[in-house]
Amino acid sequence: MANQVLGDPDVLRRLELPEVLDLVSVHATTNSGRLRLSELLPLQNAEEMREALEEVAELRSRLALGLDLGLKGLGDLGSVLGRDSGGASSSLGGLQLANVSRVLDRARALREVLADPDYPRLSLRAQQLVDLPSLRERLDQTIDANGEILDEASESLLDFRSQAKLLEDEIREWLEKNRELSPWKKFLQGPVITPRNGRLCWAVRVECRHQVRGIIHGESASGQTLFVEPDPVVRKGHQLEKVQDRILQEQRRIIAEISKEIWLKSRQIVSLWDHLVILDMVQAKARFANNFGCEVPEICEERDLQLIEARHPLLIWREIKNRQRQLTLPEVVDEPLLGEAKDAITPLDLHLNAQQFQLVVTGPNTGGKTVVIKTAGLLSLMASCAIPVPAAAKSRFPCFDAIHVDVGDEQSLQQDLSTFSSHVAIVAQILQRATSRSLVLLDELGSGTDPLEGAALAEAVLDRLYQRGTLTLVTTHIGRLKEYAYRRRKCENAAMEFDPNKLAPTYRLKVGLPGRSNALVIAERLGMPSEVVSNARDLSERETGLDPEVIEGLRRSQSDLDRKVREAEIQGEKARVLAEEVEQNELEQKKIRSALEYELERIEEKRVHDVINRVLETLAEIGELNGERAESLKKLRQLLERSRASTRLQQRRLETAQKLRKGDAVFVPRLQKVCEVKKINKEKQRLVVSLNGISTDVHFHEISWVLPPPGFDLWWYCDESGAE
């Protein structure tokens, strides 16, 4: 059947979206994220597509800066807490409590990390990560990462556990002390103390059972060993058992109490977990994009499908595996390997819009026509799923209301239909459902029947789609459709390029001209008599109504135009590189000017400090004064200190520090390092910066108001350790 909606399973299967989703899903770190990605369906709103792709782009940038979401192993809370409130009376298990604790901790941490105005989509996501401090702190004090209840969970639990440890130590001490003594030693299988049924026992040889009085708690599989708790420790064993029962009761009480708190806030907790899973999915898309060289495309409101340097992702994966068979995703695919894989695949350039919304692609078998159709359809689906596509960033995708596909050779056995009949049934449904907002992909239209009737039917199908203004991409071997494209102002011919010298396809799509008669070229190269080939060309010309000489002239003109375009692109690239070099030189010159200005201000500040220090030393020699003179001397000293703190350089430092935000880079001359700002305390005028992963505390007056210039480590050493 033809697809009715964008997420029709048959269309997704034919365009191989499930295989791509599998490649994306292995990059997720949670089972829930992997499951959701493997079942992902396309969005049908352009704004939603745009926002989701922007979030992927932002997180991809943050990952490049070293961000780790820390979601690995996050358990499924949706199936645990997502049921009806009737489950509120049930207690949760230790691992479930630990998972709730982890969700609350990660949500709180990521709320702080992702709240950055430079990343608006992630900031919006951060706002959804509402903190539940009382419950989070209670869980931190109650459960460890393995789901075990901590001693600090309650005073009673701590007391019971202390009693149990004391009793167990006493029992173990007696058993260890006496196992080497006579007469016990000769009755034991060895010095091992074995726990059985919660009691500590000796391993006694079965024939010595009556020589060791006590309670038997079990025997070995061979029956040669009995596990006996000796009489002298039985009483303490009973006491330990009672204390352990109290411990279990107290643990159940604690779990029931905290489970009740969790159920009361279950909706909020499930919402937090859901946002974390979504972040894991976004992270998986970003990691997939890195491994497959994908970019975030433009999502447009108008009907404009433009692929620039597009490649089929499954072809990229095939080439990667051919070069490194041991690679298993989500391992990082290094750039050289990715570059080799992409270079082995001919990129696709394709453009359909309101002015040219039909494209008829001709060319030889195995020339890549079907790959063109599948690439256009699959990348459109990937964009609709908010997955970056393996194409240039300037590629554009509209939001289709549906993608209709007839690709492949599938007979409908259930309906007893032939291959041709099956295709006709699919195309008939496409004609009923396609709109001007749809994308229609038809492979080998009109094939499988009499060429004349097939050509007429194919032309009628294209006419119906043309009248609706539907974006349509068609592959065919029918020569009559080449002429059809020439007769329609908004329909274009295209051909899969063929190298007549190598007698092989190049897999490059050439828009503007139909494919040439490669069968005749091959026949001529393989020794077919020239008069036969010439006669065949005449018959082909009369059949199609197209003059081959005109076609060849157009082809030469197209080749010349392509060559000039390539030359213009080369010159444009040179100009771009030159502009970047100029911009970089200007930036370096600006840094150097700033550094020199900084040096001049530092020298001026040092001169002011030297003068102030000499004046203070002279005042110190005067000694203590009384009365008004003492008060005047005090005011003078205060004035000197204010002057020290109000130099131009000091003011610049303070102004710079006041503008800093968490994550900014700042140069600390004393450390001779550019550090990342972690915390800012404007009241105390102090910063916490990260130096090689170590948090370091610095004062506002210790920072530079400029980043170091190029080569600063060779000549720009600012020792400001003496600054106050």
C-alpha positions in Angstrom: 0.0 0.0 0.0 1.0 3.6 -0.5 1.6 5.6 2.6 -1.2 7.7 4.1 0.9 9.6 6.6 4.5 10.6 7.0 5.0 7.7 9.5 3.6 4.9 7.4 5.6 1.8 8.4 5.8 0.6 4.8 7.3 3.9 3.6 9.7 3.9 6.5 10.8 0.4 5.7 11.2 1.0 2.0 13.3 4.1 2.7 15.3 2.1 5.3 14.6 4.5 8.2 14.5 1.6 10.8 18.1 0.7 9.9 19.2 4.3 10.4 17.3 4.6 13.7 19.2 1.5 14.9 22.5 3.2 14.1 21.3 6.3 16.1 19.9 4.3 19.0 23.2 2.5 19.8 24.7 5.9 20.6 22.2 6.3 23.5 23.3 5.5 27.1 20.0 4.4 28.6 17.8 1.5 27.6 14.8 3.8 27.5 16.6 6.2 25.1 17.6 3.3 22.8 14.0 2.0 22.7 12.5 5.3 22.0 15.0 6.1 19.2 14.4 2.8 17.5 10.6 3.5 17.5 11.0 7.2 16.6 8.4 8.6 14.2 8.7 11.8 12.0 7.4 15.1 13.3 4.8 16.9 11.1 5.3 20.4 12.2 8.1 22.6 10.8 8.6 24.6 14.0 8.8 21.4 16.1 11.4 20.0 13.7 13.4 23.2 13.8 13.4 23.5 17.6 14.3 19.8 18.0 17.2 20.1 15.6 18.4 23.3 17.3 18.6 21.4 20.6 20.7 18.7 18.9 23.0 21.4 17.5 23.4 23.1 20.9 24.1 19.8 22.7 26.6 18.8 20.0 28.4 22.1 20.7 28.4 21.4 24.5 29.7 17.9 24.0 32.6 19.2 21.9 33.5 21.3 25.0 33.6 18.3 27.2 30.1 18.1 28.6 29.0 14.7 29.9 25.3 14.3 30.7 26.1 11.4 33.0 23.0 9.4 32.1 24.6 6.0 31.6 22.7 3.2 33.2 19.7 5.4 34.2 16.9 3.0 34.9 13.3 3.0 33.7 11.0 4.9 36.0 8.2 5.3 33.6 7.0 1.7 33.9 7.5 1.8 37.7 5.9 5.2 38.7 3.8 5.7 35.6 1.0 3.5 36.6 -2.2 4.6 38.4 -2.2 6.0 41.9 -3.4 2.6 43.1 0.2 1.6 43.3 0.9 4.4 45.9 0.4 1.9 48.7 3.2 -0.4 47.5 6.8 -0.1 48.6 9.6 0.3 46.1 12.7 -1.9 45.9 16.2 -0.6 46.9 17.4 -0.4 43.2 14.2 1.5 42.3 14.8 4.0 45.2 18.4 4.4 44.0 17.2 5.1 40.5 14.8 7.8 41.8 17.7 9.3 43.7 19.9 9.3 40.6 17.2 10.9 38.5 16.7 13.7 41.1 20.5 14.2 41.4 21.1 14.3 37.6 18.1 16.6 37.1 19.4 19.1 39.7 23.0 18.9 38.3 21.9 19.3 34.6 19.6 22.1 35.5 22.6 24.1 36.6 24.9 23.0 33.8 22.4 23.5 30.9 21.1 26.9 32.1 23.2 29.0 29.7 21.7 31.9 27.7 24.1 31.1 24.9 22.2 27.8 24.4 18.5 28.8 24.5 17.0 25.4 23.6 19.0 23.7 26.3 18.1 26.5 28.7 14.4 25.8 28.1 15.0 22.1 28.8 16.9 23.0 32.0 13.9 25.0 33.2 11.9 21.7 33.1 14.3 20.0 35.4 12.6 21.2 38.6 14.5 20.4 41.8 12.8 18.4 44.6 15.3 19.3 47.4 13.6 17.7 50.4 13.0 14.3 48.7 16.5 14.4 47.0 18.2 15.1 50.3 16.2 12.4 52.1 17.1 9.8 49.5 20.8 10.8 49.7 20.7 10.2 53.4 18.8 6.9 53.0 20.0 5.0 50.0 23.4 4.4 48.4 24.1 3.9 44.7 23.5 0.1 45.0 20.1 0.5 46.6 21.4 -0.4 50.1 19.9 1.5 53.1 22.5 3.6 54.8 23.2 3.6 58.5 22.2 7.2 58.7 18.7 6.5 57.5 17.5 6.4 61.1 19.0 6.4 64.6 17.3 3.1 65.4 18.7 1.4 62.3 22.2 2.6 63.2 21.8 1.3 66.8 20.5 -2.1 65.6 23.3 -2.5 63.1 25.8 -1.6 65.8 24.4 -4.3 68.1 24.4 -6.8 65.3 28.0 -6.1 64.4 29.1 -6.4 68.0 27.4 -9.8 68.4 28.7 -11.0 65.0 32.2 -9.9 66.0 31.9 -11.8 69.3 30.7 -15.0 67.6 33.4 -14.8 64.9 36.1 -14.1 67.5 35.1 -17.2 69.6 35.0 -19.4 66.5 38.3 -18.2 65.2 39.9 -18.5 68.6 38.8 -22.1 69.2 39.0 -23.7 65.8 42.8 -24.3 66.2 42.5 -25.6 69.7 42.1 -29.2 70.9 39.9 -31.1 70.7 38.0 -29.0 68.1 40.8 -28.8 65.5 40.8 -32.6 64.6 37.0 -32.6 64.1 36.9 -29.8 61.5 37.4 -30.1 57.7 39.3 -26.8 57.8 39.7 -23.4 59.4 36.9 -21.8 57.3 33.9 -20.2 59.1 30.8 -20.6 56.9 27.5 -18.7 57.2 24.4 -20.8 56.9 20.9 -19.6 57.3 22.2 -16.4 58.8 24.3 -18.2 61.4 28.1 -18.6 61.6 29.2 -22.3 61.6 32.2 -24.6 61.6 32.6 -27.2 58.8 32.6 -30.4 60.8 33.5 -33.9 59.4 30.4 -36.0 59.3 32.0 -38.8 61.3 32.8 -36.3 64.1 29.2 -35.1 64.5 28.8 -36.2 68.1 32.1 -34.7 69.2 30.9 -31.1 68.3 27.8 -30.3 70.2 25.6 -27.6 68.6 22.9 -26.9 65.9 23.3 -28.4 62.4 22.4 -25.8 59.8 23.1 -27.8 56.7 25.5 -30.2 55.0 27.7 -30.2 51.9 26.6 -31.5 48.5 28.8 -34.6 49.1 27.4 -35.2 52.5 30.9 -35.4 54.0 30.6 -32.1 55.8 28.1 -30.7 58.3 27.8 -27.0 59.1 27.4 -26.8 62.9 26.9 -23.8 65.1 28.7 -24.8 68.4 26.7 -24.6 71.7 28.9 -21.9 73.2 27.7 -19.4 70.5 24.1 -20.5 70.0 22.7 -18.1 72.6 24.5 -15.2 71.0 23.4 -16.5 67.6 19.8 -16.3 68.8 20.4 -12.7 70.0 21.9 -11.8 66.6 18.9 -13.3 64.8 16.5 -11.2 66.8 18.5 -8.0 66.2 18.6 -8.8 62.5 14.8 -9.2 62.5 14.6 -5.7 64.0 16.9 -4.4 61.3 14.7 -5.8 58.6 11.6 -4.4 60.2 13.2 -0.9 60.5 14.4 -1.1 56.9 10.9 -2.0 55.7 9.5 0.9 57.7 12.0 3.3 56.2 11.4 2.1 52.7 7.6 2.3 53.1 7.9 5.8 54.4 10.1 7.1 51.7 8.1 5.2 49.0 5.0 7.0 50.2 6.8 10.4 49.6 7.9 9.3 46.2 4.4 8.2 45.2 3.0 11.6 46.3 5.5 13.2 43.8 5.5 10.5 41.2 4.2 12.7 38.4 7.0 15.2 38.9 9.6 12.5 39.2 8.4 10.7 36.0 8.4 14.1 34.2 12.1 14.6 35.3 13.0 11.1 34.2 11.2 11.7 30.8 13.3 14.9 30.2 16.5 13.0 31.0 15.6 10.3 28.5 14.9 13.0 25.9 18.3 14.5 26.6 19.8 11.1 26.2 18.1 10.8 22.8 19.3 14.3 21.8 22.8 13.3 22.9 22.6 10.1 20.8 21.6 12.1 17.7 24.6 14.4 18.3 27.0 11.5 18.7 25.6 9.9 15.6 26.0 13.2 13.7 29.7 13.3 14.7 30.4 9.7 13.7 28.6 10.0 10.3 29.7 13.6 9.4 26.1 14.9 9.6 25.0 18.5 9.8 21.8 20.2 11.0 19.9 21.3 7.9 17.6 24.3 7.4 13.9 23.6 7.9 11.8 25.9 5.7 8.1 26.7 5.6 7.9 26.8 1.8 8.2 23.9 -0.6 11.9 23.8 -1.0 13.9 20.5 -0.9 17.6 21.1 -1.5 20.3 18.5 -1.0 23.9 19.7 -1.1 26.7 17.1 -1.0 24.2 14.5 0.4 25.1 10.9 1.0 23.1 7.9 2.1 24.0 7.1 5.7 23.9 3.3 5.2 26.4 3.6 2.4 28.7 5.7 4.7 28.4 2.9 7.4 29.2 0.2 4.8 32.3 2.1 3.7 33.4 2.6 7.3 32.9 -1.1 8.1 34.8 -2.1 4.9 37.8 -0.1 6.2 37.6 -1.0 9.9 35.6 -4.2 10.4 36.2 -4.4 14.1 34.6 -1.0 14.8 31.5 -1.3 16.9 29.2 1.7 17.5 29.1 3.9 19.5 32.9 4.0 19.3 34.1 7.3 17.9 34.8 7.2 14.2 38.0 9.2 13.7 38.0 11.9 11.1 40.5 10.3 8.6 38.4 7.1 8.5 35.2 9.1 8.1 36.8 11.2 5.4 37.9 8.1 3.4 34.4 6.6 3.7 32.7 9.8 2.5 35.2 10.2 -0.4 34.2 6.7 -1.6 30.6 7.8 -2.1 29.6 10.2 -4.9 27.7 13.1 -3.2 24.2 14.1 -4.4 23.1 17.6 -5.3 19.3 17.9 -5.8 16.9 20.8 -5.8 13.1 20.8 -6.0 10.9 23.8 -5.3 7.8 25.7 -6.4 9.5 26.7 -9.6 10.8 23.2 -10.4 8.9 20.6 -8.6 9.3 17.5 -10.9 12.6 15.8 -11.8 12.8 12.9 -14.3 16.0 10.9 -13.8 17.2 8.6 -16.6 20.4 6.6 -16.9 21.7 3.0 -17.0 20.9 0.2 -14.7 23.1 0.1 -11.6 23.9 3.7 -12.3 22.5 5.0 -9.0 19.0 6.1 -9.8 17.4 4.2 -7.0 20.0 5.5 -4.5 19.1 9.1 -5.5 15.4 8.4 -4.7 16.2 6.6 -1.4 18.6 9.3 -0.4 16.2 12.1 -1.0 13.4 10.3 0.9 15.5 9.0 3.8 17.2 12.3 4.5 13.7 14.0 4.4 12.6 11.5 7.1 15.7 11.9 9.1 15.2 15.7 9.2 11.5 15.1 10.2 12.8 13.0 13.1 15.2 15.8 14.1 18.3 13.8 13.2 21.1 15.7 11.5 21.7 14.5 7.9 24.8 13.5 6.0 24.7 16.6 3.8 26.0 20.2 3.8 24.6 22.5 6.5 22.9 24.6 3.8 20.7 21.7 2.7 17.0 22.6 3.1 13.9 20.4 3.9 10.3 21.4 4.1 7.8 19.7 6.4 6.0 17.3 4.2 2.4 16.2 5.1 3.3 12.8 3.6 6.0 11.0 1.7 4.6 8.6 -1.0 6.9 5.9 -2.2 7.0 3.2 -4.9 10.5 1.8 -4.8 11.5 -1.8 -5.3 10.1 -4.9 -7.0 7.5 -6.4 -4.6 4.7 -8.6 -5.9 1.5 -8.7 -3.9 1.2 -12.5 -3.4 -1.8 -12.2 -1.1 -3.8 -10.4 -3.8 -2.3 -12.6 -6.6 -0.9 -9.5 -8.4 2.0 -9.4 -10.8 4.9 -7.0 -10.3 3.3 -4.5 -12.7 -0.1 -4.8 -11.1 1.4 -4.3 -7.7 3.1 -1.1 -8.8 -0.1 0.2 -10.5 -2.0 -0.4 -7.3 0.5 1.6 -5.3 0.6 4.5 -7.8 -3.2 4.6 -7.9 -3.3 5.1 -4.1 -0.6 7.7 -4.4 -2.6 9.7 -6.9 -5.6 9.6 -4.5 -3.7 10.9 -1.5 -0.8 13.1 -2.7 -1.1 16.9 -2.2 1.0 19.9 -3.0 2.7 19.5 0.5 3.7 15.8 -0.3 6.8 14.3 -1.7 6.3 11.5 -4.2 9.2 9.1 -5.1 8.6 6.8 -8.0 11.2 4.3 -9.1 11.2 2.9 -12.7 7.8 4.5 -13.5 6.0 2.8 -16.4 8.2 -0.3 -16.5 7.1 -3.9 -16.4 4.6 -3.8 -19.3 4.4 -2.9 -23.0 6.8 0.1 -23.5 4.3 2.2 -25.4 1.4 1.7 -23.0 3.8 2.0 -20.0 5.1 5.3 -21.4 1.6 6.7 -21.9 0.5 5.6 -18.4 3.7 7.1 -16.8 3.1 10.4 -18.6 -0.5 10.5 -17.4 0.6 9.9 -13.8 3.2 12.7 -14.0 0.5 15.0 -15.5 -1.8 14.4 -12.6 1.0 15.1 -10.1 2.1 18.2 -12.1 -1.4 19.6 -11.9 -1.4 19.3 -8.1 2.1 20.9 -7.9 3.4 17.9 -6.0 7.2 17.6 -5.5 8.0 14.5 -7.5 11.2 12.6 -8.2 10.9 9.9 -10.9 13.4 7.4 -12.3 12.7 5.8 -15.6 14.1 4.1 -18.7 11.3 5.4 -20.9 12.6 7.8 -23.5 9.2 9.5 -24.0 9.4 10.9 -20.5 12.6 12.8 -21.4 10.5 14.7 -24.0 7.7 15.1 -21.4 10.2 17.0 -19.1 11.1 19.3 -21.9 7.4 20.2 -22.5 6.7 21.1 -18.8 8.1 24.4 -17.6 8.4 23.2 -14.0 9.7 19.7 -14.8 13.4 19.1 -15.4 15.4 16.3 -16.9 18.3 14.7 -15.1 20.7 11.9 -15.8 23.0 9.6 -14.0 26.4 10.3 -15.5 28.1 7.6 -17.5 31.8 7.4 -18.4 31.8 6.1 -22.0 35.6 5.5 -21.9 35.5 3.3 -18.8 32.0 2.0 -19.8 31.0 2.5 -16.2 28.6 4.8 -14.3 30.1 7.7 -12.2 27.0 7.7 -9.9 26.8 11.5 -10.2 23.4 13.2 -10.9 23.5 15.8 -13.7 20.5 18.0 -13.8 19.4 19.7 -17.0 19.9 17.0 -19.6 18.4 13.5 -20.1 20.6 10.4 -20.1 22.2 9.5 -23.3 21.8 6.1 -25.1 24.6 4.3 -23.3 23.5 0.9 -24.7 24.5 2.2 -28.2 27.8 3.6 -26.9 28.6 0.3 -25.3 27.6 -1.6 -28.3 29.9 0.5 -30.6 32.8 0.2 -28.2 32.4 -3.6 -28.1 32.6 -3.9 -31.9 29.0 -3.7 -33.1 29.1 -2.7 -36.9 28.9 1.1 -37.3 26.0 0.9 -39.8 24.0 -1.1 -37.3 24.7 1.4 -34.5 23.9 4.3 -36.9 20.6 2.7 -37.9 19.7 2.1 -34.2 20.4 5.8 -33.5 18.0 6.8 -36.3 15.3 4.5 -35.0 15.8 5.8 -31.5 15.6 9.4 -32.7 12.3 8.8 -34.6 10.9 6.9 -31.5 11.7 9.6 -29.0 11.5 12.7 -31.2 14.8 14.0 -29.8 17.7 15.0 -31.9 20.8 13.3 -30.5 23.1 16.0 -32.0 21.1 18.7 -30.2 21.2 16.7 -27.0 25.0 16.3 -27.4 25.4 20.0 -28.0 23.4 20.8 -24.9 25.6 18.3 -23.0 28.8 20.0 -24.1 27.3 23.4 -23.0 26.4 21.9 -19.7 29.9 20.5 -19.2 31.4 23.9 -20.0 29.1 25.6 -17.6 29.9 23.0 -14.9 33.6 23.6 -15.5 33.2 27.4 -15.1 31.1 26.9 -12.0 33.9 24.7 -10.5 36.5 27.4 -11.4 34.3 30.1 -9.7 34.0 27.9 -6.6 37.8 27.4 -6.4 38.3 31.2 -6.7 35.6 31.8 -4.1 37.3 29.3 -1.7 40.6 31.1 -2.2 38.9 34.4 -1.4 37.3 32.9 1.7 40.6 31.5 2.9 42.3 34.9 2.3 39.5 36.7 4.2 39.9 34.3 7.1 43.6 34.9 7.2 43.1 38.7 7.2 40.5 38.3 10.0 42.9 36.1 12.0 45.7 38.6 11.5 43.5 41.4 12.7 42.4 39.4 15.7 46.1 38.7 16.6 47.0 42.3 16.2 44.1 43.3 18.4 45.3 40.8 21.1 48.9 42.2 20.8 47.7 45.8 21.1 45.6 44.8 24.1 48.6 43.0 25.7 50.8 46.0 25.2 48.1 48.3 26.6 47.8 46.0 29.6 51.6 46.1 30.1 51.6 49.9 30.0 48.8 50.0 32.6 50.6 47.4 34.8 53.9 49.5 34.6 51.9 52.6 35.6 50.2 50.7 38.4 53.6 49.4 39.7 54.9 53.0 39.7 51.9 54.2 41.7 52.4 51.3 44.1 56.1 52.1 44.5 55.4 55.8 45.3 52.6 54.8 47.8 54.9 52.3 49.5 57.7 54.8 49.9 55.3 57.4 51.3 53.9 54.8 53.8 57.5 53.8 54.8 58.3 57.5 55.5 55.1 57.9 57.5 56.0 54.8 59.5 59.3 56.4 60.4 57.4 59.4 62.0 56.0 57.1 64.6 52.8 57.5 66.6 51.2 60.9 66.9 48.5 62.3 69.1 45.4 64.5 68.7 44.5 66.0 65.3 47.8 65.1 63.8 47.1 61.4 64.4 43.7 61.7 62.8 45.2 63.5 59.8 47.8 60.8 59.5 45.2 58.1 59.5 43.2 59.8 56.8 46.3 60.2 54.7 47.0 56.5 55.0 43.4 55.7 54.0 43.7 58.0 51.0 46.9 56.3 49.9 45.2 52.8 50.1 42.2 54.1 48.1 44.6 55.4 45.4 46.3 52.0 45.3 42.9 50.3 44.6 41.7 52.8 42.1 44.4 52.5 39.4 43.2 52.2 35.8 44.3 48.6 35.7 42.6 47.7 38.9 39.3 49.2 37.6 39.6 47.2 34.4 40.1 44.0 36.4 37.0 44.6 38.4 35.0 45.6 35.3 36.1 42.4 33.6 35.3 40.2 36.6 31.9 41.7 37.0 31.0 40.7 33.4 32.3 37.1 33.7 29.9 34.2 33.7 30.3 30.5 34.5 32.1 28.7 31.7 34.0 31.8 30.4 37.7 31.7 29.8 39.9 34.1 31.8 43.7 34.6 31.9 45.4 34.5 35.3 48.9 35.9 34.9 50.1 34.5 38.2 49.3 31.0 37.0 50.3 31.7 33.4 47.2 29.8 32.3 43.8 30.5 30.6 41.3 28.9 33.0 37.6 28.1 32.9 35.5 30.0 35.4 33.5 27.6 37.7 32.1 29.9 40.4 31.8 33.7 40.9 31.4 35.5 44.3 31.0 39.1 43.5 30.4 40.1 47.1 33.8 38.7 48.2 35.4 39.6 44.8 36.7 36.0 44.3 36.6 33.4 41.5 36.9 29.7 41.4 38.7 28.6 38.2 39.5 25.2 36.8 43.3 24.7 36.3 44.0 21.3 34.7 40.9 20.0 36.3 41.8 21.3 39.8 39.6 24.1 41.3 41.7 27.1 42.2 40.6 30.2 44.2 41.7 33.6 42.8 40.9 37.2 43.6 39.4 39.6 41.1 42.6 41.7 41.1 44.6 38.6 40.0 42.9 38.3 36.6 43.8 39.9 33.3 41.3 42.0 31.4 42.6 40.6 28.1 43.3 37.0 27.0 47.0 36.4 26.2 48.3 37.3 22.8 49.9 34.8 20.4 53.2 33.5 21.8 52.5 35.0 25.2 54.4 32.1 26.8 57.5 33.3 25.2 57.4 37.0 26.1 54.3 38.1 28.0 55.1 37.0 31.6 53.1 39.1 34.0 54.2 38.5 37.6 51.5 40.1 39.7 52.1 38.0 42.8 52.9 41.1 44.7 49.6 42.8 43.9 47.4 43.4 46.9 
